[in-house]
Amino acid sequence: MVSQLEAFFLFPRFELLNQVESKGIRLTAQRRALIETIQEATTHLDAAGLLKLARERDPGINRATVYRTIELLKNLGMIDELDLMHLDGEKHYYEVRTEQNHLHLACFGCGKIIEFATPAFESLKQEIAAKNDFEIQVIRLEVGGYCIACAAKREKHLHEQHKPCPRG
């Protein structure tokens, strides 16, 4: 399912390299390659996917550098870690933090991830904060189900399973 994991990034994402440099953090060639890979990703990446893509830029990158860089970027609040409804097992995916909170819709059939935002979500976030005297720093919401294509396939399969047996 990971090979089919697909996302549509609809929201402006923060520029990681500029942010890291502005904090005075040393950018090694490997760290730069990893950050550029995350920034340019068109899907939500897990650590293994990040390593594979980053090695196209710098074959010397190792797994430990990937995890240290992910941890650094998470601690700086520059990327978000998502479990995405546990698609393909207990994996965690990463995306550059966006300027707008959004939901992730995860298709159980094909693994597609769709990002979605609505004023109603922003309103709900404000209501939660106000009614609980709580300053929200991060909010994540994942919705699991089936995209329209997988829902149609599933419906067809269920319909075919319930056909009456012909009597002979």
Phi and psi in radians as a Rosetta constraint file:
Dihedral C 1 N 2 CA 2 C 2 CIRCULARHARMONIC -1.042 0.35
Dihedral N 2 CA 2 C 2 N 3 CIRCULARHARMONIC -0.671 0.35
Dihedral C 2 N 3 CA 3 C 3 CIRCULARHARMONIC -1.098 0.35
Dihedral N 3 CA 3 C 3 N 4 CIRCULARHARMONIC -0.407 0.35
Dihedral C 3 N 4 CA 4 C 4 CIRCULARHARMONIC -1.674 0.35
Dihedral N 4 CA 4 C 4 N 5 CIRCULARHARMONIC -0.081 0.35
Dihedral C 4 N 5 CA 5 C 5 CIRCULARHARMONIC -1.017 0.35
Dihedral N 5 CA 5 C 5 N 6 CIRCULARHARMONIC 2.118 0.35
Dihedral C 5 N 6 CA 6 C 6 CIRCULARHARMONIC -2.340 0.35
Dihedral N 6 CA 6 C 6 N 7 CIRCULARHARMONIC 2.500 0.35
Dihedral C 6 N 7 CA 7 C 7 CIRCULARHARMONIC -2.387 0.35
Dihedral N 7 CA 7 C 7 N 8 CIRCULARHARMONIC 2.736 0.35
Dihedral C 7 N 8 CA 8 C 8 CIRCULARHARMONIC -2.084 0.35
Dihedral N 8 CA 8 C 8 N 9 CIRCULARHARMONIC 1.913 0.35
Dihedral C 8 N 9 CA 9 C 9 CIRCULARHARMONIC -1.516 0.35
Dihedral N 9 CA 9 C 9 N 10 CIRCULARHARMONIC 1.867 0.35
Dihedral C 9 N 10 CA 10 C 10 CIRCULARHARMONIC -1.753 0.35
Dihedral N 10 CA 10 C 10 N 11 CIRCULARHARMONIC -0.207 0.35
Dihedral C 10 N 11 CA 11 C 11 CIRCULARHARMONIC -2.003 0.35
Dihedral N 11 CA 11 C 11 N 12 CIRCULARHARMONIC 2.523 0.35
Dihedral C 11 N 12 CA 12 C 12 CIRCULARHARMONIC -1.009 0.35
Dihedral N 12 CA 12 C 12 N 13 CIRCULARHARMONIC 2.334 0.35
Dihedral C 12 N 13 CA 13 C 13 CIRCULARHARMONIC -1.876 0.35
Dihedral N 13 CA 13 C 13 N 14 CIRCULARHARMONIC 2.607 0.35
Dihedral C 13 N 14 CA 14 C 14 CIRCULARHARMONIC -1.157 0.35
Dihedral N 14 CA 14 C 14 N 15 CIRCULARHARMONIC 2.600 0.35
Dihedral C 14 N 15 CA 15 C 15 CIRCULARHARMONIC -1.473 0.35
Dihedral N 15 CA 15 C 15 N 16 CIRCULARHARMONIC 1.804 0.35
Dihedral C 15 N 16 CA 16 C 16 CIRCULARHARMONIC -1.119 0.35
Dihedral N 16 CA 16 C 16 N 17 CIRCULARHARMONIC -0.856 0.35
Dihedral C 16 N 17 CA 17 C 17 CIRCULARHARMONIC -1.004 0.35
Dihedral N 17 CA 17 C 17 N 18 CIRCULARHARMONIC -0.804 0.35
Dihedral C 17 N 18 CA 18 C 18 CIRCULARHARMONIC -1.065 0.35
Dihedral N 18 CA 18 C 18 N 19 CIRCULARHARMONIC -0.731 0.35
Dihedral C 18 N 19 CA 19 C 19 CIRCULARHARMONIC -1.161 0.35
Dihedral N 19 CA 19 C 19 N 20 CIRCULARHARMONIC -0.769 0.35
Dihedral C 19 N 20 CA 20 C 20 CIRCULARHARMONIC -1.103 0.35
Dihedral N 20 CA 20 C 20 N 21 CIRCULARHARMONIC -0.818 0.35
Dihedral C 20 N 21 CA 21 C 21 CIRCULARHARMONIC -1.070 0.35
Dihedral N 21 CA 21 C 21 N 22 CIRCULARHARMONIC -0.678 0.35
Dihedral C 21 N 22 CA 22 C 22 CIRCULARHARMONIC -1.170 0.35
Dihedral N 22 CA 22 C 22 N 23 CIRCULARHARMONIC -0.355 0.35
Dihedral C 22 N 23 CA 23 C 23 CIRCULARHARMONIC -1.571 0.35
Dihedral N 23 CA 23 C 23 N 24 CIRCULARHARMONIC 0.025 0.35
Dihedral C 23 N 24 CA 24 C 24 CIRCULARHARMONIC 1.313 0.35
Dihedral N 24 CA 24 C 24 N 25 CIRCULARHARMONIC 0.345 0.35
Dihedral C 24 N 25 CA 25 C 25 CIRCULARHARMONIC -1.464 0.35
Dihedral N 25 CA 25 C 25 N 26 CIRCULARHARMONIC 2.331 0.35
Dihedral C 25 N 26 CA 26 C 26 CIRCULARHARMONIC -1.152 0.35
Dihedral N 26 CA 26 C 26 N 27 CIRCULARHARMONIC 2.269 0.35
Dihedral C 26 N 27 CA 27 C 27 CIRCULARHARMONIC -1.863 0.35
Dihedral N 27 CA 27 C 27 N 28 CIRCULARHARMONIC 1.732 0.35
Dihedral C 27 N 28 CA 28 C 28 CIRCULARHARMONIC -1.270 0.35
Dihedral N 28 CA 28 C 28 N 29 CIRCULARHARMONIC 2.908 0.35
Dihedral C 28 N 29 CA 29 C 29 CIRCULARHARMONIC -1.051 0.35
Dihedral N 29 CA 29 C 29 N 30 CIRCULARHARMONIC -0.700 0.35
Dihedral C 29 N 30 CA 30 C 30 CIRCULARHARMONIC -1.205 0.35
Dihedral N 30 CA 30 C 30 N 31 CIRCULARHARMONIC -0.749 0.35
Dihedral C 30 N 31 CA 31 C 31 CIRCULARHARMONIC -1.111 0.35
Dihedral N 31 CA 31 C 31 N 32 CIRCULARHARMONIC -0.714 0.35
Dihedral C 31 N 32 CA 32 C 32 CIRCULARHARMONIC -1.059 0.35
Dihedral N 32 CA 32 C 32 N 33 CIRCULARHARMONIC -0.785 0.35
Dihedral C 32 N 33 CA 33 C 33 CIRCULARHARMONIC -1.067 0.35
Dihedral N 33 CA 33 C 33 N 34 CIRCULARHARMONIC -0.730 0.35
Dihedral C 33 N 34 CA 34 C 34 CIRCULARHARMONIC -1.146 0.35
Dihedral N 34 CA 34 C 34 N 35 CIRCULARHARMONIC -0.791 0.35
Dihedral C 34 N 35 CA 35 C 35 CIRCULARHARMONIC -1.128 0.35
Dihedral N 35 CA 35 C 35 N 36 CIRCULARHARMONIC -0.743 0.35
Dihedral C 35 N 36 CA 36 C 36 CIRCULARHARMONIC -1.092 0.35
Dihedral N 36 CA 36 C 36 N 37 CIRCULARHARMONIC -0.665 0.35
Dihedral C 36 N 37 CA 37 C 37 CIRCULARHARMONIC -1.127 0.35
Dihedral N 37 CA 37 C 37 N 38 CIRCULARHARMONIC -0.793 0.35
Dihedral C 37 N 38 CA 38 C 38 CIRCULARHARMONIC -1.090 0.35
Dihedral N 38 CA 38 C 38 N 39 CIRCULARHARMONIC -0.796 0.35
Dihedral C 38 N 39 CA 39 C 39 CIRCULARHARMONIC -1.057 0.35
Dihedral N 39 CA 39 C 39 N 40 CIRCULARHARMONIC -0.693 0.35
Dihedral C 39 N 40 CA 40 C 40 CIRCULARHARMONIC -1.575 0.35
Dihedral N 40 CA 40 C 40 N 41 CIRCULARHARMONIC -0.046 0.35
Dihedral C 40 N 41 CA 41 C 41 CIRCULARHARMONIC -1.055 0.35
Dihedral N 41 CA 41 C 41 N 42 CIRCULARHARMONIC 2.451 0.35
Dihedral C 41 N 42 CA 42 C 42 CIRCULARHARMONIC -1.833 0.35
Dihedral N 42 CA 42 C 42 N 43 CIRCULARHARMONIC 0.043 0.35
Dihedral C 42 N 43 CA 43 C 43 CIRCULARHARMONIC -2.364 0.35
Dihedral N 43 CA 43 C 43 N 44 CIRCULARHARMONIC 2.912 0.35
Dihedral C 43 N 44 CA 44 C 44 CIRCULARHARMONIC -1.306 0.35
Dihedral N 44 CA 44 C 44 N 45 CIRCULARHARMONIC 2.220 0.35
Dihedral C 44 N 45 CA 45 C 45 CIRCULARHARMONIC -1.787 0.35
Dihedral N 45 CA 45 C 45 N 46 CIRCULARHARMONIC 2.486 0.35
Dihedral C 45 N 46 CA 46 C 46 CIRCULARHARMONIC -1.625 0.35
Dihedral N 46 CA 46 C 46 N 47 CIRCULARHARMONIC 3.049 0.35
Dihedral C 46 N 47 CA 47 C 47 CIRCULARHARMONIC -1.058 0.35
Dihedral N 47 CA 47 C 47 N 48 CIRCULARHARMONIC -0.705 0.35
Dihedral C 47 N 48 CA 48 C 48 CIRCULARHARMONIC -1.145 0.35
Dihedral N 48 CA 48 C 48 N 49 CIRCULARHARMONIC -0.723 0.35
Dihedral C 48 N 49 CA 49 C 49 CIRCULARHARMONIC -1.140 0.35
Dihedral N 49 CA 49 C 49 N 50 CIRCULARHARMONIC -0.690 0.35
Dihedral C 49 N 50 CA 50 C 50 CIRCULARHARMONIC -1.098 0.35
Dihedral N 50 CA 50 C 50 N 51 CIRCULARHARMONIC -0.781 0.35
Dihedral C 50 N 51 CA 51 C 51 CIRCULARHARMONIC -1.049 0.35
Dihedral N 51 CA 51 C 51 N 52 CIRCULARHARMONIC -0.806 0.35
Dihedral C 51 N 52 CA 52 C 52 CIRCULARHARMONIC -1.059 0.35
Dihedral N 52 CA 52 C 52 N 53 CIRCULARHARMONIC -0.824 0.35
Dihedral C 52 N 53 CA 53 C 53 CIRCULARHARMONIC -1.205 0.35
Dihedral N 53 CA 53 C 53 N 54 CIRCULARHARMONIC -0.691 0.35
Dihedral C 53 N 54 CA 54 C 54 CIRCULARHARMONIC -1.159 0.35
Dihedral N 54 CA 54 C 54 N 55 CIRCULARHARMONIC -0.576 0.35
Dihedral C 54 N 55 CA 55 C 55 CIRCULARHARMONIC -1.157 0.35
Dihedral N 55 CA 55 C 55 N 56 CIRCULARHARMONIC -0.328 0.35
Dihedral C 55 N 56 CA 56 C 56 CIRCULARHARMONIC -1.188 0.35
Dihedral N 56 CA 56 C 56 N 57 CIRCULARHARMONIC -0.489 0.35
Dihedral C 56 N 57 CA 57 C 57 CIRCULARHARMONIC -1.542 0.35
Dihedral N 57 CA 57 C 57 N 58 CIRCULARHARMONIC -0.670 0.35
Dihedral C 57 N 58 CA 58 C 58 CIRCULARHARMONIC -2.573 0.35
Dihedral N 58 CA 58 C 58 N 59 CIRCULARHARMONIC 1.731 0.35
Dihedral C 58 N 59 CA 59 C 59 CIRCULARHARMONIC -1.065 0.35
Dihedral N 59 CA 59 C 59 N 60 CIRCULARHARMONIC -0.273 0.35
Dihedral C 59 N 60 CA 60 C 60 CIRCULARHARMONIC -1.470 0.35
Dihedral N 60 CA 60 C 60 N 61 CIRCULARHARMONIC -0.034 0.35
Dihedral C 60 N 61 CA 61 C 61 CIRCULARHARMONIC -1.190 0.35
Dihedral N 61 CA 61 C 61 N 62 CIRCULARHARMONIC 2.343 0.35
Dihedral C 61 N 62 CA 62 C 62 CIRCULARHARMONIC -1.964 0.35
Dihedral N 62 CA 62 C 62 N 63 CIRCULARHARMONIC 2.939 0.35
Dihedral C 62 N 63 CA 63 C 63 CIRCULARHARMONIC -1.033 0.35
Dihedral N 63 CA 63 C 63 N 64 CIRCULARHARMONIC -0.695 0.35
Dihedral C 63 N 64 CA 64 C 64 CIRCULARHARMONIC -1.085 0.35
Dihedral N 64 CA 64 C 64 N 65 CIRCULARHARMONIC -0.691 0.35
Dihedral C 64 N 65 CA 65 C 65 CIRCULARHARMONIC -1.130 0.35
Dihedral N 65 CA 65 C 65 N 66 CIRCULARHARMONIC -0.663 0.35
Dihedral C 65 N 66 CA 66 C 66 CIRCULARHARMONIC -1.053 0.35
Dihedral N 66 CA 66 C 66 N 67 CIRCULARHARMONIC -0.886 0.35
Dihedral C 66 N 67 CA 67 C 67 CIRCULARHARMONIC -1.158 0.35
Dihedral N 67 CA 67 C 67 N 68 CIRCULARHARMONIC -0.657 0.35
Dihedral C 67 N 68 CA 68 C 68 CIRCULARHARMONIC -1.149 0.35
Dihedral N 68 CA 68 C 68 N 69 CIRCULARHARMONIC -0.689 0.35
Dihedral C 68 N 69 CA 69 C 69 CIRCULARHARMONIC -1.214 0.35
Dihedral N 69 CA 69 C 69 N 70 CIRCULARHARMONIC -0.728 0.35
Dihedral C 69 N 70 CA 70 C 70 CIRCULARHARMONIC -1.029 0.35
Dihedral N 70 CA 70 C 70 N 71 CIRCULARHARMONIC -0.824 0.35
Dihedral C 70 N 71 CA 71 C 71 CIRCULARHARMONIC -1.070 0.35
Dihedral N 71 CA 71 C 71 N 72 CIRCULARHARMONIC -0.753 0.35
Dihedral C 71 N 72 CA 72 C 72 CIRCULARHARMONIC -1.030 0.35
Dihedral N 72 CA 72 C 72 N 73 CIRCULARHARMONIC -0.870 0.35
Dihedral C 72 N 73 CA 73 C 73 CIRCULARHARMONIC -1.152 0.35
Dihedral N 73 CA 73 C 73 N 74 CIRCULARHARMONIC -0.626 0.35
Dihedral C 73 N 74 CA 74 C 74 CIRCULARHARMONIC -1.140 0.35
Dihedral N 74 CA 74 C 74 N 75 CIRCULARHARMONIC -0.807 0.35
Dihedral C 74 N 75 CA 75 C 75 CIRCULARHARMONIC -1.100 0.35
Dihedral N 75 CA 75 C 75 N 76 CIRCULARHARMONIC -0.533 0.35
Dihedral C 75 N 76 CA 76 C 76 CIRCULARHARMONIC -1.451 0.35
Dihedral N 76 CA 76 C 76 N 77 CIRCULARHARMONIC -0.064 0.35
Dihedral C 76 N 77 CA 77 C 77 CIRCULARHARMONIC 1.273 0.35
Dihedral N 77 CA 77 C 77 N 78 CIRCULARHARMONIC 0.471 0.35
Dihedral C 77 N 78 CA 78 C 78 CIRCULARHARMONIC -1.725 0.35
Dihedral N 78 CA 78 C 78 N 79 CIRCULARHARMONIC -0.397 0.35
Dihedral C 78 N 79 CA 79 C 79 CIRCULARHARMONIC -2.280 0.35
Dihedral N 79 CA 79 C 79 N 80 CIRCULARHARMONIC 2.737 0.35
Dihedral C 79 N 80 CA 80 C 80 CIRCULARHARMONIC -1.945 0.35
Dihedral N 80 CA 80 C 80 N 81 CIRCULARHARMONIC 2.533 0.35
Dihedral C 80 N 81 CA 81 C 81 CIRCULARHARMONIC -1.823 0.35
Dihedral N 81 CA 81 C 81 N 82 CIRCULARHARMONIC 2.287 0.35
Dihedral C 81 N 82 CA 82 C 82 CIRCULARHARMONIC -2.228 0.35
Dihedral N 82 CA 82 C 82 N 83 CIRCULARHARMONIC 2.580 0.35
Dihedral C 82 N 83 CA 83 C 83 CIRCULARHARMONIC -1.733 0.35
Dihedral N 83 CA 83 C 83 N 84 CIRCULARHARMONIC -0.233 0.35
Dihedral C 83 N 84 CA 84 C 84 CIRCULARHARMONIC 0.813 0.35
Dihedral N 84 CA 84 C 84 N 85 CIRCULARHARMONIC 0.971 0.35
Dihedral C 84 N 85 CA 85 C 85 CIRCULARHARMONIC 1.010 0.35
Dihedral N 85 CA 85 C 85 N 86 CIRCULARHARMONIC 0.455 0.35
Dihedral C 85 N 86 CA 86 C 86 CIRCULARHARMONIC 0.989 0.35
Dihedral N 86 CA 86 C 86 N 87 CIRCULARHARMONIC 0.678 0.35
Dihedral C 86 N 87 CA 87 C 87 CIRCULARHARMONIC -1.021 0.35
Dihedral N 87 CA 87 C 87 N 88 CIRCULARHARMONIC 2.353 0.35
Dihedral C 87 N 88 CA 88 C 88 CIRCULARHARMONIC 0.987 0.35
Dihedral N 88 CA 88 C 88 N 89 CIRCULARHARMONIC 0.716 0.35
Dihedral C 88 N 89 CA 89 C 89 CIRCULARHARMONIC 1.621 0.35
Dihedral N 89 CA 89 C 89 N 90 CIRCULARHARMONIC -2.830 0.35
Dihedral C 89 N 90 CA 90 C 90 CIRCULARHARMONIC -1.488 0.35
Dihedral N 90 CA 90 C 90 N 91 CIRCULARHARMONIC 1.175 0.35
Dihedral C 90 N 91 CA 91 C 91 CIRCULARHARMONIC -1.884 0.35
Dihedral N 91 CA 91 C 91 N 92 CIRCULARHARMONIC 2.664 0.35
Dihedral C 91 N 92 CA 92 C 92 CIRCULARHARMONIC -2.022 0.35
Dihedral N 92 CA 92 C 92 N 93 CIRCULARHARMONIC 2.430 0.35
Dihedral C 92 N 93 CA 93 C 93 CIRCULARHARMONIC -2.025 0.35
Dihedral N 93 CA 93 C 93 N 94 CIRCULARHARMONIC 2.754 0.35
Dihedral C 93 N 94 CA 94 C 94 CIRCULARHARMONIC -2.264 0.35
Dihedral N 94 CA 94 C 94 N 95 CIRCULARHARMONIC 2.514 0.35
Dihedral C 94 N 95 CA 95 C 95 CIRCULARHARMONIC -2.506 0.35
Dihedral N 95 CA 95 C 95 N 96 CIRCULARHARMONIC 2.644 0.35
Dihedral C 95 N 96 CA 96 C 96 CIRCULARHARMONIC -1.143 0.35
Dihedral N 96 CA 96 C 96 N 97 CIRCULARHARMONIC 2.358 0.35
Dihedral C 96 N 97 CA 97 C 97 CIRCULARHARMONIC -1.056 0.35
Dihedral N 97 CA 97 C 97 N 98 CIRCULARHARMONIC 2.447 0.35
Dihedral C 97 N 98 CA 98 C 98 CIRCULARHARMONIC -1.849 0.35
Dihedral N 98 CA 98 C 98 N 99 CIRCULARHARMONIC 2.913 0.35
Dihedral C 98 N 99 CA 99 C 99 CIRCULARHARMONIC -1.343 0.35
Dihedral N 99 CA 99 C 99 N 100 CIRCULARHARMONIC -0.273 0.35
Dihedral C 99 N 100 CA 100 C 100 CIRCULARHARMONIC -2.211 0.35
Dihedral N 100 CA 100 C 100 N 101 CIRCULARHARMONIC 2.297 0.35
Dihedral C 100 N 101 CA 101 C 101 CIRCULARHARMONIC -1.152 0.35
Dihedral N 101 CA 101 C 101 N 102 CIRCULARHARMONIC 2.554 0.35
Dihedral C 101 N 102 CA 102 C 102 CIRCULARHARMONIC -2.631 0.35
Dihedral N 102 CA 102 C 102 N 103 CIRCULARHARMONIC 2.887 0.35
Dihedral C 102 N 103 CA 103 C 103 CIRCULARHARMONIC -1.706 0.35
Dihedral N 103 CA 103 C 103 N 104 CIRCULARHARMONIC 2.744 0.35
Dihedral C 103 N 104 CA 104 C 104 CIRCULARHARMONIC -2.049 0.35
Dihedral N 104 CA 104 C 104 N 105 CIRCULARHARMONIC 2.152 0.35
Dihedral C 104 N 105 CA 105 C 105 CIRCULARHARMONIC -1.762 0.35
Dihedral N 105 CA 105 C 105 N 106 CIRCULARHARMONIC 2.063 0.35
Dihedral C 105 N 106 CA 106 C 106 CIRCULARHARMONIC -1.898 0.35
Dihedral N 106 CA 106 C 106 N 107 CIRCULARHARMONIC 2.141 0.35
Dihedral C 106 N 107 CA 107 C 107 CIRCULARHARMONIC -1.476 0.35
Dihedral N 107 CA 107 C 107 N 108 CIRCULARHARMONIC 2.143 0.35
Dihedral C 107 N 108 CA 108 C 108 CIRCULARHARMONIC -1.248 0.35
Dihedral N 108 CA 108 C 108 N 109 CIRCULARHARMONIC -0.326 0.35
Dihedral C 108 N 109 CA 109 C 109 CIRCULARHARMONIC -1.425 0.35
Dihedral N 109 CA 109 C 109 N 110 CIRCULARHARMONIC -1.006 0.35
Dihedral C 109 N 110 CA 110 C 110 CIRCULARHARMONIC -1.898 0.35
Dihedral N 110 CA 110 C 110 N 111 CIRCULARHARMONIC -0.189 0.35
Dihedral C 110 N 111 CA 111 C 111 CIRCULARHARMONIC 1.515 0.35
Dihedral N 111 CA 111 C 111 N 112 CIRCULARHARMONIC 0.053 0.35
Dihedral C 111 N 112 CA 112 C 112 CIRCULARHARMONIC -1.085 0.35
Dihedral N 112 CA 112 C 112 N 113 CIRCULARHARMONIC 2.444 0.35
Dihedral C 112 N 113 CA 113 C 113 CIRCULARHARMONIC -2.028 0.35
Dihedral N 113 CA 113 C 113 N 114 CIRCULARHARMONIC 2.186 0.35
Dihedral C 113 N 114 CA 114 C 114 CIRCULARHARMONIC -1.986 0.35
Dihedral N 114 CA 114 C 114 N 115 CIRCULARHARMONIC 2.292 0.35
Dihedral C 114 N 115 CA 115 C 115 CIRCULARHARMONIC -1.612 0.35
Dihedral N 115 CA 115 C 115 N 116 CIRCULARHARMONIC 2.419 0.35
Dihedral C 115 N 116 CA 116 C 116 CIRCULARHARMONIC -2.499 0.35
Dihedral N 116 CA 116 C 116 N 117 CIRCULARHARMONIC 2.387 0.35
Dihedral C 116 N 117 CA 117 C 117 CIRCULARHARMONIC -2.346 0.35
Dihedral N 117 CA 117 C 117 N 118 CIRCULARHARMONIC 2.632 0.35
Dihedral C 117 N 118 CA 118 C 118 CIRCULARHARMONIC -2.664 0.35
Dihedral N 118 CA 118 C 118 N 119 CIRCULARHARMONIC 2.619 0.35
Dihedral C 118 N 119 CA 119 C 119 CIRCULARHARMONIC -1.002 0.35
Dihedral N 119 CA 119 C 119 N 120 CIRCULARHARMONIC -0.496 0.35
Dihedral C 119 N 120 CA 120 C 120 CIRCULARHARMONIC -1.108 0.35
Dihedral N 120 CA 120 C 120 N 121 CIRCULARHARMONIC -0.621 0.35
Dihedral C 120 N 121 CA 121 C 121 CIRCULARHARMONIC -1.174 0.35
Dihedral N 121 CA 121 C 121 N 122 CIRCULARHARMONIC -0.742 0.35
Dihedral C 121 N 122 CA 122 C 122 CIRCULARHARMONIC -1.092 0.35
Dihedral N 122 CA 122 C 122 N 123 CIRCULARHARMONIC -0.715 0.35
Dihedral C 122 N 123 CA 123 C 123 CIRCULARHARMONIC -1.110 0.35
Dihedral N 123 CA 123 C 123 N 124 CIRCULARHARMONIC -0.758 0.35
Dihedral C 123 N 124 CA 124 C 124 CIRCULARHARMONIC -1.081 0.35
Dihedral N 124 CA 124 C 124 N 125 CIRCULARHARMONIC -0.739 0.35
Dihedral C 124 N 125 CA 125 C 125 CIRCULARHARMONIC -1.044 0.35
Dihedral N 125 CA 125 C 125 N 126 CIRCULARHARMONIC -0.782 0.35
Dihedral C 125 N 126 CA 126 C 126 CIRCULARHARMONIC -1.128 0.35
Dihedral N 126 CA 126 C 126 N 127 CIRCULARHARMONIC -0.685 0.35
Dihedral C 126 N 127 CA 127 C 127 CIRCULARHARMONIC -1.129 0.35
Dihedral N 127 CA 127 C 127 N 128 CIRCULARHARMONIC -0.765 0.35
Dihedral C 127 N 128 CA 128 C 128 CIRCULARHARMONIC -1.032 0.35
Dihedral N 128 CA 128 C 128 N 129 CIRCULARHARMONIC -0.816 0.35
Dihedral C 128 N 129 CA 129 C 129 CIRCULARHARMONIC -1.097 0.35
Dihedral N 129 CA 129 C 129 N 130 CIRCULARHARMONIC -0.814 0.35
Dihedral C 129 N 130 CA 130 C 130 CIRCULARHARMONIC -1.166 0.35
Dihedral N 130 CA 130 C 130 N 131 CIRCULARHARMONIC -0.772 0.35
Dihedral C 130 N 131 CA 131 C 131 CIRCULARHARMONIC -1.280 0.35
Dihedral N 131 CA 131 C 131 N 132 CIRCULARHARMONIC -0.261 0.35
Dihedral C 131 N 132 CA 132 C 132 CIRCULARHARMONIC -2.061 0.35
Dihedral N 132 CA 132 C 132 N 133 CIRCULARHARMONIC 0.165 0.35
Dihedral C 132 N 133 CA 133 C 133 CIRCULARHARMONIC 0.783 0.35
Dihedral N 133 CA 133 C 133 N 134 CIRCULARHARMONIC 1.014 0.35
Dihedral C 133 N 134 CA 134 C 134 CIRCULARHARMONIC -2.335 0.35
Dihedral N 134 CA 134 C 134 N 135 CIRCULARHARMONIC 2.295 0.35
Dihedral C 134 N 135 CA 135 C 135 CIRCULARHARMONIC -1.645 0.35
Dihedral N 135 CA 135 C 135 N 136 CIRCULARHARMONIC 1.879 0.35
Dihedral C 135 N 136 CA 136 C 136 CIRCULARHARMONIC -1.350 0.35
Dihedral N 136 CA 136 C 136 N 137 CIRCULARHARMONIC 2.228 0.35
Dihedral C 136 N 137 CA 137 C 137 CIRCULARHARMONIC -1.795 0.35
Dihedral N 137 CA 137 C 137 N 138 CIRCULARHARMONIC -0.575 0.35
Dihedral C 137 N 138 CA 138 C 138 CIRCULARHARMONIC -2.603 0.35
Dihedral N 138 CA 138 C 138 N 139 CIRCULARHARMONIC 2.532 0.35
Dihedral C 138 N 139 CA 139 C 139 CIRCULARHARMONIC -2.485 0.35
Dihedral N 139 CA 139 C 139 N 140 CIRCULARHARMONIC 2.345 0.35
Dihedral C 139 N 140 CA 140 C 140 CIRCULARHARMONIC -2.306 0.35
Dihedral N 140 CA 140 C 140 N 141 CIRCULARHARMONIC 2.358 0.35
Dihedral C 140 N 141 CA 141 C 141 CIRCULARHARMONIC -2.434 0.35
Dihedral N 141 CA 141 C 141 N 142 CIRCULARHARMONIC 2.225 0.35
Dihedral C 141 N 142 CA 142 C 142 CIRCULARHARMONIC -2.104 0.35
Dihedral N 142 CA 142 C 142 N 143 CIRCULARHARMONIC 2.368 0.35
Dihedral C 142 N 143 CA 143 C 143 CIRCULARHARMONIC -2.090 0.35
Dihedral N 143 CA 143 C 143 N 144 CIRCULARHARMONIC 2.225 0.35
Dihedral C 143 N 144 CA 144 C 144 CIRCULARHARMONIC -1.884 0.35
Dihedral N 144 CA 144 C 144 N 145 CIRCULARHARMONIC 2.506 0.35
Dihedral C 144 N 145 CA 145 C 145 CIRCULARHARMONIC 3.060 0.35
Dihedral N 145 CA 145 C 145 N 146 CIRCULARHARMONIC -2.525 0.35
Dihedral C 145 N 146 CA 146 C 146 CIRCULARHARMONIC -2.274 0.35
Dihedral N 146 CA 146 C 146 N 147 CIRCULARHARMONIC 2.326 0.35
Dihedral C 146 N 147 CA 147 C 147 CIRCULARHARMONIC -1.156 0.35
Dihedral N 147 CA 147 C 147 N 148 CIRCULARHARMONIC 2.962 0.35
Dihedral C 147 N 148 CA 148 C 148 CIRCULARHARMONIC -1.064 0.35
Dihedral N 148 CA 148 C 148 N 149 CIRCULARHARMONIC -0.671 0.35
Dihedral C 148 N 149 CA 149 C 149 CIRCULARHARMONIC -1.182 0.35
Dihedral N 149 CA 149 C 149 N 150 CIRCULARHARMONIC -0.787 0.35
Dihedral C 149 N 150 CA 150 C 150 CIRCULARHARMONIC -1.227 0.35
Dihedral N 150 CA 150 C 150 N 151 CIRCULARHARMONIC -0.595 0.35
Dihedral C 150 N 151 CA 151 C 151 CIRCULARHARMONIC -1.107 0.35
Dihedral N 151 CA 151 C 151 N 152 CIRCULARHARMONIC -0.707 0.35
Dihedral C 151 N 152 CA 152 C 152 CIRCULARHARMONIC -1.139 0.35
Dihedral N 152 CA 152 C 152 N 153 CIRCULARHARMONIC -0.764 0.35
Dihedral C 152 N 153 CA 153 C 153 CIRCULARHARMONIC -1.077 0.35
Dihedral N 153 CA 153 C 153 N 154 CIRCULARHARMONIC -0.747 0.35
Dihedral C 153 N 154 CA 154 C 154 CIRCULARHARMONIC -1.125 0.35
Dihedral N 154 CA 154 C 154 N 155 CIRCULARHARMONIC -0.759 0.35
Dihedral C 154 N 155 CA 155 C 155 CIRCULARHARMONIC -1.084 0.35
Dihedral N 155 CA 155 C 155 N 156 CIRCULARHARMONIC -0.761 0.35
Dihedral C 155 N 156 CA 156 C 156 CIRCULARHARMONIC -1.085 0.35
Dihedral N 156 CA 156 C 156 N 157 CIRCULARHARMONIC -0.754 0.35
Dihedral C 156 N 157 CA 157 C 157 CIRCULARHARMONIC -1.114 0.35
Dihedral N 157 CA 157 C 157 N 158 CIRCULARHARMONIC -0.772 0.35
Dihedral C 157 N 158 CA 158 C 158 CIRCULARHARMONIC -1.127 0.35
Dihedral N 158 CA 158 C 158 N 159 CIRCULARHARMONIC -0.695 0.35
Dihedral C 158 N 159 CA 159 C 159 CIRCULARHARMONIC -1.118 0.35
Dihedral N 159 CA 159 C 159 N 160 CIRCULARHARMONIC -0.720 0.35
Dihedral C 159 N 160 CA 160 C 160 CIRCULARHARMONIC -1.192 0.35
Dihedral N 160 CA 160 C 160 N 161 CIRCULARHARMONIC -0.548 0.35
Dihedral C 160 N 161 CA 161 C 161 CIRCULARHARMONIC -1.241 0.35
Dihedral N 161 CA 161 C 161 N 162 CIRCULARHARMONIC -0.428 0.35
Dihedral C 161 N 162 CA 162 C 162 CIRCULARHARMONIC -1.798 0.35
Dihedral N 162 CA 162 C 162 N 163 CIRCULARHARMONIC 0.283 0.35
Dihedral C 162 N 163 CA 163 C 163 CIRCULARHARMONIC -1.216 0.35
Dihedral N 163 CA 163 C 163 N 164 CIRCULARHARMONIC 2.427 0.35
Dihedral C 163 N 164 CA 164 C 164 CIRCULARHARMONIC -1.150 0.35
Dihedral N 164 CA 164 C 164 N 165 CIRCULARHARMONIC 2.544 0.35
Dihedral C 164 N 165 CA 165 C 165 CIRCULARHARMONIC -1.254 0.35
Dihedral N 165 CA 165 C 165 N 166 CIRCULARHARMONIC 2.323 0.35
Dihedral C 165 N 166 CA 166 C 166 CIRCULARHARMONIC -1.243 0.35
Dihedral N 166 CA 166 C 166 N 167 CIRCULARHARMONIC 2.407 0.35
Dihedral C 166 N 167 CA 167 C 167 CIRCULARHARMONIC -1.689 0.35
Dihedral N 167 CA 167 C 167 N 168 CIRCULARHARMONIC 2.421 0.35
